[in-house]
């Protein structure tokens, strides 16, 4: 498993945290380690998920996400 942190803009409350967690947990090969306003840390299987795919799932949920370096 690889690990990454996503920087997420547009989050402001517990509802946002739940929406991001739900979006990430829906992906195969992903284990959500933590989600807070502005960031999410996940472990993922690189055979089925990528940091870009993780960010896209968050973007699709209505937030602006990008993997951190």
Secondary structure, 3 states (H helix, E strand, C coil): CEEEEEEEECCCCHHHHHHHHHHHHCCCCEEEEEEECCEEEEEECCCCCCHHHHHHHHHHCCCEEEECC
